[in-house]
Protein backbone atom coordinates (compact mmCIF):
# COMPACT_ATOMS: atom_id res chain seq x y z
CA UNK A 1 0.00 0.00 0.00
CA UNK A 2 1.58 3.24 -1.15
CA UNK A 3 3.04 5.33 1.64
CA UNK A 4 2.27 2.87 4.45
CA UNK A 5 4.27 -0.05 5.82
CA UNK A 6 1.50 -2.67 6.17
CA UNK A 7 2.32 -6.23 7.21
CA UNK A 8 -0.58 -8.41 5.98
CA UNK A 9 -1.55 -11.77 7.50
CA UNK A 10 -4.30 -14.20 6.56
CA UNK A 11 -5.12 -15.13 10.16
CA UNK A 12 -3.57 -14.17 13.50
CA UNK A 13 -4.66 -14.42 17.12
CA UNK A 14 -4.38 -10.62 17.56
CA UNK A 15 -2.83 -7.86 15.47
CA UNK A 16 -2.20 -6.01 18.77
CA UNK A 17 0.20 -8.69 19.97
CA UNK A 18 2.13 -8.82 16.68
CA UNK A 19 2.42 -5.03 16.54
CA UNK A 20 3.56 -4.94 20.18
CA UNK A 21 6.29 -7.46 19.41
CA UNK A 22 7.44 -5.35 16.47
CA UNK A 23 7.46 -2.20 18.62
CA UNK A 24 9.48 -3.94 21.31
CA UNK A 25 11.93 -4.94 18.61
CA UNK A 26 12.36 -1.33 17.51
CA UNK A 27 9.79 -0.97 14.74
CA UNK A 28 9.34 2.56 13.46
CA UNK A 29 6.34 4.81 13.96
CA UNK A 30 3.63 3.99 11.44
CA UNK A 31 4.25 0.26 10.99
CA UNK A 32 0.88 -1.50 10.61
CA UNK A 33 -0.09 -5.12 11.20
CA UNK A 34 -3.32 -6.08 9.43
CA UNK A 35 -5.16 -9.39 9.13
CA UNK A 36 -8.04 -10.90 7.21
CA UNK A 37 -9.08 -12.64 10.41
CA UNK A 38 -8.31 -12.56 14.13
CA UNK A 39 -8.96 -15.60 16.26
CA UNK A 40 -8.46 -13.78 19.57
CA UNK A 41 -9.18 -10.13 18.78
CA UNK A 42 -9.78 -7.98 21.81
CA UNK A 43 -11.32 -4.68 22.83
CA UNK A 44 -11.08 -2.56 25.95
CA UNK A 45 -10.98 -4.14 29.41
CA UNK A 46 -10.66 -7.68 28.14
CA UNK A 47 -13.69 -7.73 25.86
CA UNK A 48 -13.66 -9.78 22.65
CA UNK A 49 -13.64 -8.20 19.20
CA UNK A 50 -15.26 -10.65 16.78
CA UNK A 51 -13.10 -10.77 13.64
CA UNK A 52 -14.42 -13.20 10.99
CA UNK A 53 -12.52 -13.51 7.68
CA UNK A 54 -12.99 -10.62 5.26
CA UNK A 55 -15.92 -9.03 7.10
CA UNK A 56 -14.10 -6.10 8.67
CA UNK A 57 -10.87 -4.19 8.97
CA UNK A 58 -8.60 -5.48 11.72
CA UNK A 59 -5.27 -3.74 12.15
CA UNK A 60 -2.85 -2.30 14.70
CA UNK A 61 -0.48 0.61 14.21
CA UNK A 62 2.78 1.29 16.03
CA UNK A 63 2.73 4.92 17.21
CA UNK A 64 5.63 6.78 18.79
CA UNK A 65 3.98 9.82 20.41
CA UNK A 66 5.80 12.45 22.41
CA UNK A 67 5.19 12.64 26.14
CA UNK A 68 3.10 15.79 25.69
CA UNK A 69 0.75 14.26 23.15
CA UNK A 70 0.27 10.90 24.84
CA UNK A 71 -2.99 11.76 26.60
CA UNK A 72 -4.74 12.79 23.37
CA UNK A 73 -3.58 9.91 21.19
CA UNK A 74 -6.74 7.82 21.56
CA UNK A 75 -8.98 10.80 20.77
CA UNK A 76 -6.83 11.69 17.76
CA UNK A 77 -7.12 8.12 16.52
CA UNK A 78 -10.90 8.26 16.88
CA UNK A 79 -11.10 11.48 14.88
CA UNK A 80 -8.86 9.98 12.19
CA UNK A 81 -10.78 6.70 11.86
CA UNK A 82 -14.02 8.67 11.59
CA UNK A 83 -12.53 10.93 8.91
CA UNK A 84 -11.09 7.99 6.98
CA UNK A 85 -14.41 6.15 6.93
CA UNK A 86 -16.24 9.29 5.81
CA UNK A 87 -13.73 10.04 3.05
CA UNK A 88 -13.83 6.50 1.64
CA UNK A 89 -17.54 5.72 2.00
CA UNK A 90 -19.46 8.90 2.79
CA UNK A 91 -20.75 7.36 6.04
CA UNK A 92 -20.72 9.77 8.98
CA UNK A 93 -20.21 8.21 12.41
CA UNK A 94 -20.39 9.78 15.86
CA UNK A 95 -17.63 9.43 18.44
CA UNK A 96 -18.30 8.19 21.97
CA UNK A 97 -15.66 8.67 24.66
CA UNK A 98 -13.08 7.33 24.68
CA UNK A 99 -12.86 5.05 21.68
CA UNK A 100 -16.11 4.03 19.95
CA UNK A 101 -17.63 5.05 16.62
CA UNK A 102 -21.41 4.84 16.47
CA UNK A 103 -24.14 5.18 13.85
CA UNK A 104 -27.59 5.71 15.35
CA UNK A 105 -26.23 4.55 18.72
CA UNK A 106 -24.95 1.27 17.29
CA UNK A 107 -21.25 0.44 17.28
CA UNK A 108 -19.49 0.68 13.94
CA UNK A 109 -15.85 0.62 15.02
CA UNK A 110 -13.67 0.54 18.10
CA UNK A 111 -10.16 1.64 19.00
CA UNK A 112 -7.83 0.12 21.58
CA UNK A 113 -4.60 1.81 22.71
CA UNK A 114 -1.98 -0.06 24.73
CA UNK A 115 1.27 1.51 25.88
CA UNK A 116 4.72 -0.08 25.78
CA UNK A 117 7.60 1.29 27.84
CA UNK A 118 5.71 4.47 28.71
CA UNK A 119 8.04 7.01 30.28
CA UNK A 120 11.14 5.59 28.62
CA UNK A 121 12.92 6.81 25.48
CA UNK A 122 11.56 3.73 23.68
CA UNK A 123 7.92 4.35 24.55
CA UNK A 124 5.32 3.33 22.00
CA UNK A 125 1.56 2.98 21.81
CA UNK A 126 -0.13 0.24 19.84
CA UNK A 127 -3.34 1.60 18.31
CA UNK A 128 -5.69 -1.24 17.42
CA UNK A 129 -8.63 -0.56 15.11
CA UNK A 130 -11.59 -2.77 14.32
CA UNK A 131 -14.16 -1.62 11.76
CA UNK A 132 -17.31 -3.57 10.91
CA UNK A 133 -17.42 -3.49 7.11
CA UNK A 134 -20.06 -6.19 6.52
CA UNK A 135 -22.94 -7.28 8.79
CA UNK A 136 -21.11 -10.63 9.15
CA UNK A 137 -18.49 -8.81 11.21
CA UNK A 138 -20.58 -9.32 14.35
CA UNK A 139 -22.72 -12.22 15.58
CA UNK A 140 -26.54 -12.07 15.39
CA UNK A 141 -26.89 -11.73 19.16
CA UNK A 142 -25.19 -8.31 19.10
CA UNK A 143 -26.99 -7.01 15.99
CA UNK A 144 -29.14 -4.68 18.09
CA UNK A 145 -26.07 -2.79 19.31
CA UNK A 146 -23.72 -3.11 16.32
CA UNK A 147 -23.76 -2.00 12.71
CA UNK A 148 -21.53 -2.07 9.63
CA UNK A 149 -20.55 0.24 6.80
CA UNK A 150 -22.16 -1.91 4.11
CA UNK A 151 -25.23 -2.50 6.25
CA UNK A 152 -25.71 1.25 6.64
CA UNK A 153 -25.00 2.13 3.01
CA UNK A 154 -26.72 -0.81 1.36
CA UNK A 155 -23.80 -1.35 -0.99
CA UNK A 156 -20.34 -2.89 -1.06
CA UNK A 157 -17.24 -0.87 -0.18
CA UNK A 158 -13.64 -1.47 -1.23
CA UNK A 159 -11.81 -2.59 1.91
CA UNK A 160 -8.37 -1.75 0.50
CA UNK A 161 -9.45 1.79 -0.31
CA UNK A 162 -11.10 2.08 3.10
CA UNK A 163 -7.93 0.96 4.89
CA UNK A 164 -5.80 3.37 2.85
CA UNK A 165 -8.14 6.24 3.68
CA UNK A 166 -8.08 5.48 7.40
CA UNK A 167 -4.29 5.11 7.44
CA UNK A 168 -3.90 8.42 5.59
CA UNK A 169 -6.08 10.14 8.19
CA UNK A 170 -4.26 8.45 11.09
CA UNK A 171 -0.90 9.50 9.70
CA UNK A 172 -2.03 13.12 9.37
CA UNK A 173 -3.75 13.38 12.76
CA UNK A 174 -0.98 11.69 14.73
CA UNK A 175 1.65 13.85 13.02
CA UNK A 176 -0.30 16.96 14.01
CA UNK A 177 -0.76 16.04 17.68
CA UNK A 178 2.05 18.22 19.02
CA UNK A 179 1.31 21.21 16.78
CA UNK A 180 -2.50 21.17 16.59
CA UNK A 181 -3.88 19.53 19.71
CA UNK A 182 -6.61 22.17 19.79
CA UNK A 183 -7.77 21.19 16.31
CA UNK A 184 -8.05 17.55 17.35
CA UNK A 185 -10.00 18.44 20.49
CA UNK A 186 -12.34 20.63 18.47
CA UNK A 187 -12.88 17.96 15.82
CA UNK A 188 -13.59 15.38 18.50
CA UNK A 189 -16.08 17.62 20.32
CA UNK A 190 -17.98 18.37 17.11
CA UNK A 191 -18.24 14.64 16.32
CA UNK A 192 -19.31 13.53 19.81
CA UNK A 193 -22.82 14.64 20.77
CA UNK A 194 -22.87 12.21 23.71
CA UNK A 195 -19.96 14.05 25.37
CA UNK A 196 -22.44 16.66 26.63
CA UNK A 197 -25.76 15.92 28.27
CA UNK A 198 -25.64 12.11 28.36
CA UNK A 199 -26.39 10.23 31.58
CA UNK A 200 -23.58 7.92 32.71
CA UNK A 201 -22.91 5.64 35.66
CA UNK A 202 -19.64 4.21 36.99
CA UNK A 203 -18.49 2.55 40.22
CA UNK A 204 -21.70 3.44 42.02
CA UNK A 205 -21.63 7.05 40.83
CA UNK A 206 -23.86 8.75 38.30
CA UNK A 207 -23.94 12.04 36.49
CA UNK A 208 -24.32 13.89 33.21
CA UNK A 209 -21.49 14.36 30.71
CA UNK A 210 -20.13 17.89 30.42
CA UNK A 211 -17.55 17.65 27.63
CA UNK A 212 -13.83 16.88 27.65
CA UNK A 213 -10.93 18.89 29.01
CA UNK A 214 -7.66 19.86 27.32
CA UNK A 215 -6.12 16.48 28.21
CA UNK A 216 -9.01 14.48 26.76
CA UNK A 217 -10.55 13.47 30.10
CA UNK A 218 -14.34 13.19 30.21
CA UNK A 219 -16.05 15.68 32.52
CA UNK A 220 -19.16 14.52 34.36
CA UNK A 221 -21.45 16.69 36.47
CA UNK A 222 -22.55 14.87 39.63
CA UNK A 223 -24.50 15.88 42.72
CA UNK A 224 -21.20 16.67 44.46
CA UNK A 225 -19.48 18.53 41.63
CA UNK A 226 -17.65 17.85 38.38
CA UNK A 227 -15.72 14.58 38.14
CA UNK A 228 -12.83 14.07 35.75
CA UNK A 229 -12.83 10.58 34.22
CA UNK A 230 -9.59 9.39 32.64
CA UNK A 231 -10.20 5.62 32.58
CA UNK A 232 -12.63 2.93 33.67
CA UNK A 233 -15.86 1.43 32.45
CA UNK A 234 -18.84 3.74 32.02
CA UNK A 235 -22.44 2.71 31.50
CA UNK A 236 -24.04 5.08 29.02
CA UNK A 237 -27.77 5.79 28.98
CA UNK A 238 -28.01 6.86 25.35
Backbone torsions as a table, in degrees:
resi	resn	phi	psi	omega
1	UNK	NA	124.2	-173.4
2	UNK	-57.9	125.7	174.2
3	UNK	85.2	-5.5	-178.4
4	UNK	-132.3	138.2	178.2
5	UNK	-91.3	92.2	-175.9
6	UNK	-108.1	124.3	177.0
7	UNK	-100.4	106.0	-175.1
8	UNK	-88.1	143.2	175.4
9	UNK	-137.4	146.1	177.3
10	UNK	-70.6	-46.6	-178.8
11	UNK	-152.3	130.9	177.4
12	UNK	-138.0	158.1	172.3
13	UNK	-60.6	-51.1	-178.0
14	UNK	-155.3	127.5	175.6
15	UNK	-65.3	-27.2	178.7
16	UNK	-59.9	-45.7	-176.7
17	UNK	-66.6	-41.2	179.0
18	UNK	-65.5	-41.9	179.1
19	UNK	-66.2	-37.4	178.0
20	UNK	-63.6	-40.0	178.0
21	UNK	-64.5	-40.2	177.2
22	UNK	-63.8	-42.8	-179.7
23	UNK	-63.6	-40.9	178.2
24	UNK	-63.1	-31.7	178.2
25	UNK	-83.9	3.9	175.2
26	UNK	99.3	16.2	179.2
27	UNK	-58.4	148.0	-177.4
28	UNK	-77.4	160.7	172.5
29	UNK	-57.0	133.7	175.7
30	UNK	99.9	-9.5	176.4
31	UNK	-65.0	136.2	-175.5
32	UNK	-123.3	135.1	171.1
33	UNK	-110.6	122.4	-178.2
34	UNK	-127.8	152.2	-177.9
35	UNK	-143.0	148.4	172.9
36	UNK	-69.5	-28.8	-176.0
37	UNK	-150.3	144.4	168.8
38	UNK	-119.6	135.0	178.3
39	UNK	-94.8	-13.4	178.5
40	UNK	-143.6	45.4	177.9
41	UNK	-63.9	148.2	-176.8
42	UNK	-136.7	155.8	175.1
43	UNK	-114.5	-158.5	-179.2
44	UNK	-68.8	148.2	172.4
45	UNK	53.1	39.5	173.2
46	UNK	80.9	5.6	179.5
47	UNK	-72.8	160.4	-179.1
48	UNK	-94.3	138.4	172.6
49	UNK	-109.4	108.1	-178.7
50	UNK	-65.2	129.6	-171.2
51	UNK	-137.5	66.8	-179.3
52	UNK	-70.6	157.6	-174.5
53	UNK	-58.6	127.8	171.1
54	UNK	70.4	2.8	-174.5
55	UNK	-94.9	-11.2	-178.5
56	UNK	-151.4	-176.1	169.6
57	UNK	-104.9	127.7	179.5
58	UNK	-131.0	109.7	-179.0
59	UNK	-153.7	159.1	177.7
60	UNK	-133.4	137.9	-175.6
61	UNK	-115.9	135.9	175.0
62	UNK	-84.1	117.9	178.7
63	UNK	-114.4	142.6	178.5
64	UNK	-121.5	73.7	-176.9
65	UNK	-76.9	156.9	172.4
66	UNK	-75.1	164.6	179.9
67	UNK	-61.4	-32.9	-176.6
68	UNK	-75.7	-23.5	-177.3
69	UNK	-100.2	-0.6	-173.0
70	UNK	-59.1	-41.9	-173.7
71	UNK	-68.5	-22.0	-177.3
72	UNK	-101.6	3.8	-173.6
73	UNK	-62.9	-43.9	-178.4
74	UNK	-63.9	-41.2	178.5
75	UNK	-66.1	-39.4	177.7
76	UNK	-62.5	-39.6	178.6
77	UNK	-64.8	-40.4	177.5
78	UNK	-61.2	-44.8	177.3
79	UNK	-59.9	-43.4	-177.1
80	UNK	-67.0	-44.4	179.8
81	UNK	-62.8	-40.8	176.8
82	UNK	-60.1	-46.8	-179.5
83	UNK	-64.7	-39.3	179.9
84	UNK	-65.4	-41.2	177.5
85	UNK	-64.1	-43.8	-179.1
86	UNK	-64.1	-41.8	-178.1
87	UNK	-66.2	-37.3	-175.6
88	UNK	-84.9	-28.1	-172.1
89	UNK	-125.6	-19.0	-175.1
90	UNK	86.9	-6.0	-178.4
91	UNK	-79.4	129.1	179.8
92	UNK	-101.8	121.1	178.9
93	UNK	-109.4	157.5	174.7
94	UNK	-100.8	149.3	176.9
95	UNK	-95.5	140.9	173.9
96	UNK	-125.5	128.0	-176.6
97	UNK	-58.9	137.2	-3.2
98	UNK	-97.9	-9.5	-164.2
99	UNK	-150.4	18.4	-177.8
100	UNK	-109.4	147.4	170.3
101	UNK	-112.4	129.1	-174.9
102	UNK	-123.4	150.4	167.9
103	UNK	-128.3	118.9	-176.1
104	UNK	50.5	45.5	175.3
105	UNK	69.5	9.5	176.9
106	UNK	-109.8	142.6	-171.8
107	UNK	-75.4	126.1	177.8
108	UNK	-102.0	-37.2	-175.7
109	UNK	-155.4	158.3	177.3
110	UNK	-139.1	155.6	-178.6
111	UNK	-128.8	136.5	178.1
112	UNK	-126.8	128.4	178.7
113	UNK	-119.1	125.9	179.3
114	UNK	-128.3	127.9	-177.2
115	UNK	-85.5	150.2	176.0
116	UNK	-130.9	123.0	176.9
117	UNK	60.9	34.4	-178.0
118	UNK	-60.5	133.0	-178.4
119	UNK	93.4	-4.2	176.9
120	UNK	-108.4	164.8	178.1
121	UNK	-61.7	-21.4	-178.4
122	UNK	-95.8	14.7	-174.0
123	UNK	-59.6	145.0	177.9
124	UNK	-147.0	159.5	173.3
125	UNK	-127.6	129.7	175.4
126	UNK	-93.0	119.6	-179.0
127	UNK	-103.2	106.2	179.3
128	UNK	-94.1	136.6	-178.2
129	UNK	-129.2	130.4	172.3
130	UNK	-124.9	124.7	-179.2
131	UNK	-123.0	126.3	175.3
132	UNK	-78.3	108.0	179.8
133	UNK	-89.5	-45.8	178.5
134	UNK	-112.4	156.1	175.5
135	UNK	-56.4	-26.2	179.3
136	UNK	-68.0	-6.8	-178.7
137	UNK	-71.2	-11.3	178.6
138	UNK	-138.1	150.8	-178.2
139	UNK	-72.3	157.9	-177.9
140	UNK	-56.3	-31.7	-175.4
141	UNK	-72.5	-9.7	175.9
142	UNK	-112.2	10.6	-176.6
143	UNK	-60.2	-29.4	-178.6
144	UNK	-69.9	-21.1	-177.8
145	UNK	-120.6	9.6	178.1
146	UNK	-131.4	158.6	175.8
147	UNK	-148.1	177.0	-178.2
148	UNK	-140.0	161.2	-179.8
149	UNK	-62.8	-49.5	-178.0
150	UNK	-68.5	-33.0	176.5
151	UNK	-65.1	-36.2	178.9
152	UNK	-75.3	-39.7	-174.5
153	UNK	-86.7	-23.1	-177.4
154	UNK	72.9	24.1	178.7
155	UNK	-154.9	162.9	179.5
156	UNK	-75.6	151.3	173.9
157	UNK	-125.6	152.8	180.0
158	UNK	-82.4	112.3	-176.4
159	UNK	-66.0	-36.2	179.0
160	UNK	-64.0	-43.7	178.5
161	UNK	-66.3	-37.0	178.2
162	UNK	-64.1	-46.0	178.8
163	UNK	-61.7	-44.4	179.9
164	UNK	-60.3	-40.9	-179.6
165	UNK	-65.0	-42.8	179.2
166	UNK	-66.6	-42.5	179.3
167	UNK	-65.3	-37.1	175.6
168	UNK	-60.2	-45.6	-179.0
169	UNK	-67.1	-40.4	177.4
170	UNK	-62.0	-44.6	179.8
171	UNK	-58.6	-44.3	-177.9
172	UNK	-68.9	-45.6	-176.9
173	UNK	-69.4	-39.4	179.2
174	UNK	-70.0	-34.9	177.8
175	UNK	-66.3	-28.5	-175.8
176	UNK	-91.6	0.6	-174.2
177	UNK	-56.6	-46.7	-176.4
178	UNK	-71.7	-33.7	-175.3
179	UNK	-89.5	-31.9	-171.9
180	UNK	-131.9	48.9	179.2
181	UNK	-59.6	-36.1	179.7
182	UNK	-62.8	-36.9	178.2
183	UNK	-64.5	-40.1	179.9
184	UNK	-67.5	-43.1	177.6
185	UNK	-61.2	-42.6	179.5
186	UNK	-64.6	-44.8	179.2
187	UNK	-62.2	-39.4	179.5
188	UNK	-66.8	-43.5	-179.2
189	UNK	-62.3	-41.6	-180.0
190	UNK	-62.6	-35.4	-174.4
191	UNK	-90.1	1.9	-174.2
192	UNK	-126.5	79.6	179.5
193	UNK	-62.2	-27.1	-178.1
194	UNK	-75.3	-9.1	-179.9
195	UNK	-71.8	-13.1	177.2
196	UNK	-131.3	124.6	172.6
197	UNK	88.7	4.9	178.5
198	UNK	-93.9	142.4	178.1
199	UNK	-83.7	131.4	-179.8
200	UNK	-133.9	156.3	176.7
201	UNK	-134.9	145.4	177.1
202	UNK	-161.3	135.2	174.6
203	UNK	46.7	42.1	178.8
204	UNK	82.2	1.0	178.7
205	UNK	-106.0	159.9	175.0
206	UNK	-147.1	155.1	-179.9
207	UNK	-174.6	-167.4	-178.5
208	UNK	-125.2	131.6	-177.0
209	UNK	-62.7	144.2	-176.3
210	UNK	-134.4	32.6	176.6
211	UNK	95.6	-170.4	177.2
212	UNK	-122.5	155.7	178.9
213	UNK	-95.4	-173.2	-174.7
214	UNK	-67.9	-16.4	177.7
215	UNK	-100.1	5.8	177.6
216	UNK	86.5	3.7	177.7
217	UNK	-73.5	145.8	177.3
218	UNK	-83.0	131.8	177.6
219	UNK	-98.7	133.5	-178.3
220	UNK	-131.9	123.9	176.0
221	UNK	-80.5	125.2	177.5
222	UNK	-122.0	177.2	179.5
223	UNK	-63.4	-22.8	-177.0
224	UNK	-104.7	3.8	179.6
225	UNK	135.6	-163.4	-178.7
226	UNK	-98.8	123.5	177.4
227	UNK	-97.5	147.0	178.6
228	UNK	-110.3	113.1	-175.7
229	UNK	-101.9	122.3	179.3
230	UNK	-112.2	-16.3	-179.9
231	UNK	-163.2	173.6	177.6
232	UNK	108.7	173.0	-175.9
233	UNK	-100.1	121.7	177.1
234	UNK	-104.3	144.7	168.6
235	UNK	-102.0	121.5	-175.5
236	UNK	-100.0	132.7	174.6
237	UNK	-102.5	76.7	-177.3
238	UNK	-92.5	NA	NA
